[in-house]
């Protein structure tokens, strides 16, 4: 992203600048699982964007600060770290307290209460997005096996009992093998209580006739995570429009993106991928425009057009902003509150 300045007409200069948000608050979840990775996903990204003040909050874990979360916050570049969770943390960062100065924007995932707090505070502060339960969509053909698909479905289902996990395939055999493997793995998975409930209530297996149908169905689902394990994963990269993040080929997976590979794991859920992407450096930058007119001739020329449009819309005072410049810089007599001819 670059600052831009263009002379669109002789004497008329337009531009924009990318200005970092001044202060942000990063929420790092720590309820069911201490989400260490969420610290660097938000804090490091904000620091790269040039944010001047970064504060971070995470709930206590087993009665105190979680050492790994605090370390991740510190090494990520947080200026202030608080052991504070839930709605209280979001409110403290947005509204301020006696000891915490308010921020301009709040980012980071959380439970339903955290999401609702962000929703209610949006407008008073900026937010990244409203995150629902994590979602995964596995797109696969018979170039992979049921164990691989089942493992990747359960890898996201373990987030919680309301996490959707969907297999989309053009192979009925793979569909059946995957369902059998899910049942087998749930018998040995330590987090099967959450993953099993999610699979029972929100798991789906969809069999399509063709790759084109798979693309259409995937865009309809608009999942947060989309893992593509087919003979030609780039086919989906080139054609899909609605997704939070794509994981292409069997050698990568959602856990890599969630934790270590370098892309951000704060992504749109609940079909929000139809209109937004996830958290990235650009979310912390305000694209602010400016304009300047540097010659008398340019001001008079633009003023004539502006005057006529303002009068057409019924804005007489707006028109006079243009007219006074047509009179002074164009040396033309324009009747008061009338259109320049």
C-alpha positions as a Python dict, from the first residue, in 0.01 Angstrom:
ca = {
    (1, 'X'): (0, 0, 0),
    (2, 'X'): (143, 331, -108),
    (3, 'X'): (57, 694, -59),
    (4, 'X'): (-61, 843, -386),
    (5, 'X'): (-68, 1188, -547),
    (6, 'X'): (-197, 1254, -900),
    (7, 'X'): (-255, 1571, -1101),
    (8, 'X'): (-592, 1487, -1257),
    (9, 'X'): (-629, 1821, -1439),
    (10, 'X'): (-375, 2098, -1485),
    (11, 'X'): (-357, 2258, -1142),
    (12, 'X'): (-578, 2000, -966),
    (13, 'X'): (-392, 1758, -738),
    (14, 'X'): (-561, 1466, -561),
    (15, 'X'): (-403, 1217, -325),
    (16, 'X'): (-442, 979, -38),
    (17, 'X'): (-232, 881, 261),
    (18, 'X'): (-239, 564, 470),
    (19, 'X'): (-237, 675, 834),
    (20, 'X'): (-211, 419, 1118),
    (21, 'X'): (-480, 413, 1385),
    (22, 'X'): (-336, 583, 1692),
    (23, 'X'): (-430, 334, 1966),
    (24, 'X'): (-572, -16, 1955),
    (25, 'X'): (-680, -281, 2204),
    (26, 'X'): (-610, -649, 2134),
    (27, 'X'): (-827, -912, 2299),
    (28, 'X'): (-668, -1256, 2340),
    (29, 'X'): (-910, -1536, 2437),
    (30, 'X'): (-821, -1772, 2719),
    (31, 'X'): (-1134, -1962, 2818),
    (32, 'X'): (-1151, -2319, 2690),
    (33, 'X'): (-801, -2285, 2541),
    (34, 'X'): (-529, -2023, 2605),
    (35, 'X'): (-502, -1873, 2256),
    (36, 'X'): (-136, -1778, 2252),
    (37, 'X'): (-138, -1741, 1874),
    (38, 'X'): (-405, -1470, 1891),
    (39, 'X'): (-155, -1243, 2061),
    (40, 'X'): (86, -1222, 1771),
    (41, 'X'): (-196, -1228, 1513),
    (42, 'X'): (-322, -890, 1635),
    (43, 'X'): (-31, -724, 1816),
    (44, 'X'): (242, -792, 1560),
    (45, 'X'): (10, -693, 1274),
    (46, 'X'): (-71, -362, 1443),
    (47, 'X'): (293, -295, 1517),
    (48, 'X'): (388, -353, 1152),
    (49, 'X'): (112, -108, 1052),
    (50, 'X'): (272, 160, 1269),
    (51, 'X'): (14, 183, 1548),
    (52, 'X'): (166, 397, 1825),
    (53, 'X'): (-9, 249, 2131),
    (54, 'X'): (-108, -115, 2162),
    (55, 'X'): (-272, -255, 2471),
    (56, 'X'): (-357, -621, 2519),
    (57, 'X'): (-600, -804, 2746),
    (58, 'X'): (-641, -1173, 2823),
    (59, 'X'): (-849, -1339, 3095),
    (60, 'X'): (-681, -1509, 3389),
    (61, 'X'): (-597, -1875, 3338),
    (62, 'X'): (-630, -2096, 3645),
    (63, 'X'): (-637, -1789, 3867),
    (64, 'X'): (-352, -1586, 3723),
    (65, 'X'): (-175, -1459, 3409),
    (66, 'X'): (-98, -1724, 3152),
    (67, 'X'): (283, -1707, 3113),
    (68, 'X'): (285, -1800, 2743),
    (69, 'X'): (15, -1546, 2653),
    (70, 'X'): (192, -1269, 2844),
    (71, 'X'): (522, -1360, 2678),
    (72, 'X'): (360, -1355, 2333),
    (73, 'X'): (204, -1016, 2405),
    (74, 'X'): (536, -876, 2524),
    (75, 'X'): (748, -1008, 2239),
    (76, 'X'): (479, -909, 1990),
    (77, 'X'): (517, -547, 2093),
    (78, 'X'): (231, -465, 2332),
    (79, 'X'): (285, -142, 2526),
    (80, 'X'): (41, -233, 2805),
    (81, 'X'): (-68, -580, 2919),
    (82, 'X'): (-369, -648, 3142),
    (83, 'X'): (-502, -970, 3295),
    (84, 'X'): (-864, -891, 3221),
    (85, 'X'): (-1118, -1087, 3022),
    (86, 'X'): (-1464, -1095, 2872),
    (87, 'X'): (-1700, -801, 2840),
    (88, 'X'): (-1509, -617, 3113),
    (89, 'X'): (-1190, -615, 2907),
    (90, 'X'): (-1364, -494, 2592),
    (91, 'X'): (-1544, -217, 2783),
    (92, 'X'): (-1228, -109, 2963),
    (93, 'X'): (-1034, -78, 2639),
    (94, 'X'): (-1313, 102, 2453),
    (95, 'X'): (-1440, 334, 2725),
    (96, 'X'): (-1135, 365, 2949),
    (97, 'X'): (-1104, 340, 3326),
    (98, 'X'): (-920, 532, 3595),
    (99, 'X'): (-602, 351, 3497),
    (100, 'X'): (-657, 255, 3130),
    (101, 'X'): (-681, 521, 2861),
    (102, 'X'): (-939, 435, 2592),
    (103, 'X'): (-832, 310, 2249),
    (104, 'X'): (-961, 388, 1901),
    (105, 'X'): (-1009, 32, 1779),
    (106, 'X'): (-1056, -316, 1926),
    (107, 'X'): (-949, -636, 1753),
    (108, 'X'): (-926, -1005, 1828),
    (109, 'X'): (-1157, -1305, 1859),
    (110, 'X'): (-1357, -1408, 2165),
    (111, 'X'): (-1670, -1582, 2281),
    (112, 'X'): (-2027, -1472, 2211),
    (113, 'X'): (-2018, -1217, 2494),
    (114, 'X'): (-1700, -1058, 2363),
    (115, 'X'): (-1847, -1044, 2012),
    (116, 'X'): (-2165, -880, 2140),
    (117, 'X'): (-1968, -624, 2339),
    (118, 'X'): (-1772, -534, 2025),
    (119, 'X'): (-2095, -509, 1828),
    (120, 'X'): (-2252, -269, 2078),
    (121, 'X'): (-1939, -54, 2097),
    (122, 'X'): (-1884, -36, 1721),
    (123, 'X'): (-1910, 328, 1620),
    (124, 'X'): (-1765, 454, 1942),
    (125, 'X'): (-1457, 253, 1850),
    (126, 'X'): (-1360, 65, 1537),
    (127, 'X'): (-1352, -313, 1530),
    (128, 'X'): (-1191, -570, 1303),
    (129, 'X'): (-1497, -790, 1252),
    (130, 'X'): (-1766, -978, 1444),
    (131, 'X'): (-1632, -1330, 1486),
    (132, 'X'): (-1870, -1620, 1541),
    (133, 'X'): (-1777, -1983, 1608),
    (134, 'X'): (-1487, -2097, 1393),
    (135, 'X'): (-1577, -2272, 1067),
    (136, 'X'): (-1397, -2511, 834),
    (137, 'X'): (-1477, -2637, 486),
    (138, 'X'): (-1273, -2922, 341),
    (139, 'X'): (-1291, -2953, -39),
    (140, 'X'): (-1148, -3288, -148),
    (141, 'X'): (-1145, -3546, -425),
    (142, 'X'): (-1022, -3904, -429),
    (143, 'X'): (-659, -3796, -444),
    (144, 'X'): (-668, -3795, -62),
    (145, 'X'): (-812, -4040, 188),
    (146, 'X'): (-1075, -4031, 458),
    (147, 'X'): (-826, -4014, 744),
    (148, 'X'): (-676, -3691, 614),
    (149, 'X'): (-1019, -3531, 565),
    (150, 'X'): (-1152, -3648, 901),
    (151, 'X'): (-843, -3522, 1083),
    (152, 'X'): (-877, -3178, 929),
    (153, 'X'): (-1250, -3157, 1002),
    (154, 'X'): (-1201, -3247, 1368),
    (155, 'X'): (-905, -3011, 1392),
    (156, 'X'): (-1144, -2718, 1378),
    (157, 'X'): (-1448, -2886, 1533),
    (158, 'X'): (-1259, -2910, 1863),
    (159, 'X'): (-1284, -2531, 1903),
    (160, 'X'): (-1631, -2577, 2048),
    (161, 'X'): (-1965, -2752, 2016),
    (162, 'X'): (-2104, -2494, 1771),
    (163, 'X'): (-1819, -2500, 1519),
    (164, 'X'): (-1935, -2602, 1167),
    (165, 'X'): (-1719, -2860, 988),
    (166, 'X'): (-1815, -2942, 629),
    (167, 'X'): (-1676, -3184, 372),
    (168, 'X'): (-1741, -3097, 7),
    (169, 'X'): (-1642, -3368, -239),
    (170, 'X'): (-1719, -3522, -577),
    (171, 'X'): (-1640, -3873, -448),
    (172, 'X'): (-1911, -4068, -267),
    (173, 'X'): (-1651, -4321, -153),
    (174, 'X'): (-1439, -4047, 7),
    (175, 'X'): (-1752, -3907, 174),
    (176, 'X'): (-1833, -4243, 333),
    (177, 'X'): (-1471, -4315, 427),
    (178, 'X'): (-1442, -3973, 593),
    (179, 'X'): (-1753, -4025, 803),
    (180, 'X'): (-1619, -4361, 919),
    (181, 'X'): (-1283, -4207, 1005),
    (182, 'X'): (-1446, -3927, 1203),
    (183, 'X'): (-1619, -4185, 1423),
    (184, 'X'): (-1293, -4377, 1468),
    (185, 'X'): (-1090, -4069, 1559),
    (186, 'X'): (-1351, -3940, 1805),
    (187, 'X'): (-1289, -4252, 2016),
    (188, 'X'): (-925, -4153, 2073),
    (189, 'X'): (-928, -3772, 2047),
    (190, 'X'): (-869, -3605, 2389),
    (191, 'X'): (-1098, -3314, 2294),
    (192, 'X'): (-1374, -3538, 2159),
    (193, 'X'): (-1633, -3386, 2392),
    (194, 'X'): (-1631, -3057, 2202),
    (195, 'X'): (-1537, -3194, 1859),
    (196, 'X'): (-1794, -3473, 1874),
    (197, 'X'): (-2076, -3239, 1966),
    (198, 'X'): (-1979, -2999, 1688),
    (199, 'X'): (-1972, -3284, 1435),
    (200, 'X'): (-2305, -3417, 1556),
    (201, 'X'): (-2485, -3082, 1541),
    (202, 'X'): (-2295, -2886, 1276),
    (203, 'X'): (-2110, -3143, 1067),
    (204, 'X'): (-2204, -3184, 701),
    (205, 'X'): (-2095, -3395, 406),
    (206, 'X'): (-2195, -3267, 62),
    (207, 'X'): (-2137, -3470, -256),
    (208, 'X'): (-2127, -3277, -585),
    (209, 'X'): (-2127, -3390, -947),
    (210, 'X'): (-1843, -3169, -1071),
    (211, 'X'): (-1571, -2926, -972),
    (212, 'X'): (-1780, -2635, -1099),
    (213, 'X'): (-2061, -2738, -865),
    (214, 'X'): (-1810, -2763, -582),
    (215, 'X'): (-1695, -2407, -650),
    (216, 'X'): (-2054, -2279, -652),
    (217, 'X'): (-2138, -2462, -330),
    (218, 'X'): (-1821, -2342, -159),
    (219, 'X'): (-1900, -1981, -252),
    (220, 'X'): (-2251, -2028, -113),
    (221, 'X'): (-2112, -2158, 217),
    (222, 'X'): (-1853, -1874, 234),
    (223, 'X'): (-1656, -2046, 507),
    (224, 'X'): (-1395, -1891, 732),
    (225, 'X'): (-1137, -2162, 651),
    (226, 'X'): (-1138, -2350, 321),
    (227, 'X'): (-897, -2639, 282),
    (228, 'X'): (-859, -2766, -74),
    (229, 'X'): (-715, -3115, -121),
    (230, 'X'): (-771, -3197, -487),
    (231, 'X'): (-554, -3286, -786),
    (232, 'X'): (-561, -2922, -897),
    (233, 'X'): (-615, -2693, -596),
    (234, 'X'): (-533, -2386, -804),
    (235, 'X'): (-859, -2449, -991),
    (236, 'X'): (-1037, -2331, -675),
    (237, 'X'): (-791, -2049, -608),
    (238, 'X'): (-868, -1907, -951),
    (239, 'X'): (-1246, -1943, -928),
    (240, 'X'): (-1361, -1908, -567),
    (241, 'X'): (-1477, -1567, -446),
    (242, 'X'): (-1609, -1614, -91),
    (243, 'X'): (-1372, -1741, 178),
    (244, 'X'): (-1174, -1618, 476),
    (245, 'X'): (-852, -1800, 391),
    (246, 'X'): (-761, -2079, 149),
    (247, 'X'): (-533, -2370, 237),
    (248, 'X'): (-422, -2524, -90),
    (249, 'X'): (-305, -2883, -119),
    (250, 'X'): (-269, -3165, 135),
    (251, 'X'): (70, -3043, 259),
    (252, 'X'): (-84, -2743, 433),
    (253, 'X'): (-379, -2724, 671),
    (254, 'X'): (-582, -2484, 882),
    (255, 'X'): (-373, -2540, 1196),
    (256, 'X'): (-67, -2407, 1012),
    (257, 'X'): (-253, -2085, 933),
    (258, 'X'): (-409, -2064, 1277),
    (259, 'X'): (-75, -2084, 1452),
    (260, 'X'): (250, -2037, 1266),
    (261, 'X'): (264, -2010, 886),
    (262, 'X'): (229, -1631, 868),
    (263, 'X'): (-124, -1552, 749),
    (264, 'X'): (-369, -1410, 1003),
    (265, 'X'): (-620, -1631, 1180),
    (266, 'X'): (-872, -1357, 1261),
    (267, 'X'): (-1110, -1425, 975),
    (268, 'X'): (-1475, -1360, 875),
    (269, 'X'): (-1740, -1610, 989),
    (270, 'X'): (-2117, -1648, 939),
    (271, 'X'): (-2089, -1582, 563),
    (272, 'X'): (-1918, -1245, 617),
    (273, 'X'): (-1655, -1364, 367),
    (274, 'X'): (-1904, -1247, 102),
    (275, 'X'): (-1806, -886, 175),
    (276, 'X'): (-1486, -873, 381),
    (277, 'X'): (-1153, -1041, 435),
    (278, 'X'): (-972, -1105, 760),
    (279, 'X'): (-743, -903, 982),
    (280, 'X'): (-429, -771, 814),
    (281, 'X'): (-200, -470, 824),
    (282, 'X'): (-444, -266, 616),
    (283, 'X'): (-716, -295, 883),
    (284, 'X'): (-506, -68, 1104),
    (285, 'X'): (-455, 193, 832),
    (286, 'X'): (-695, 474, 750),
    (287, 'X'): (-689, 569, 382),
    (288, 'X'): (-739, 944, 400),
    (289, 'X'): (-781, 1159, 89),
    (290, 'X'): (-667, 1515, 23),
    (291, 'X'): (-695, 1762, -260),
    (292, 'X'): (-543, 2094, -359),
    (293, 'X'): (-594, 2339, -643),
    (294, 'X'): (-282, 2536, -725),
    (295, 'X'): (-383, 2769, -1011),
    (296, 'X'): (-650, 3033, -1055),
    (297, 'X'): (-761, 2878, -1383),
    (298, 'X'): (-815, 2535, -1229),
    (299, 'X'): (-1016, 2673, -938),
    (300, 'X'): (-1244, 2869, -1171),
    (301, 'X'): (-1294, 2570, -1402),
    (302, 'X'): (-1381, 2328, -1123),
    (303, 'X'): (-1593, 2597, -960),
    (304, 'X'): (-1815, 2632, -1268),
    (305, 'X'): (-1900, 2262, -1271),
    (306, 'X'): (-1944, 2253, -895),
    (307, 'X'): (-2173, 2557, -897),
    (308, 'X'): (-2409, 2406, -1153),
    (309, 'X'): (-2434, 2071, -973),
    (310, 'X'): (-2498, 2239, -637),
    (311, 'X'): (-2782, 2448, -777),
    (312, 'X'): (-2927, 2139, -946),
    (313, 'X'): (-2933, 1970, -603),
    (314, 'X'): (-3076, 2277, -430),
    (315, 'X'): (-2767, 2361, -224),
    (316, 'X'): (-2734, 2737, -254),
    (317, 'X'): (-2468, 2783, 13),
    (318, 'X'): (-2264, 2501, -140),
    (319, 'X'): (-2294, 2677, -475),
    (320, 'X'): (-2163, 2999, -325),
    (321, 'X'): (-1847, 2820, -209),
    (322, 'X'): (-1782, 2759, -578),
    (323, 'X'): (-1918, 3092, -703),
    (324, 'X'): (-1699, 3309, -482),
    (325, 'X'): (-1395, 3139, -633),
    (326, 'X'): (-1526, 3172, -988),
    (327, 'X'): (-1568, 3544, -922),
    (328, 'X'): (-1226, 3591, -760),
    (329, 'X'): (-1007, 3353, -956),
    (330, 'X'): (-1202, 3344, -1282),
    (331, 'X'): (-1290, 3714, -1273),
    (332, 'X'): (-1648, 3642, -1375),
    (333, 'X'): (-1969, 3795, -1245),
    (334, 'X'): (-2191, 3514, -1114),
    (335, 'X'): (-2523, 3620, -954),
    (336, 'X'): (-2550, 3530, -587),
    (337, 'X'): (-2683, 3177, -527),
    (338, 'X'): (-2719, 3119, -902),
    (339, 'X'): (-2546, 2864, -1123),
    (340, 'X'): (-2227, 2969, -1297),
    (341, 'X'): (-2284, 2957, -1673),
}
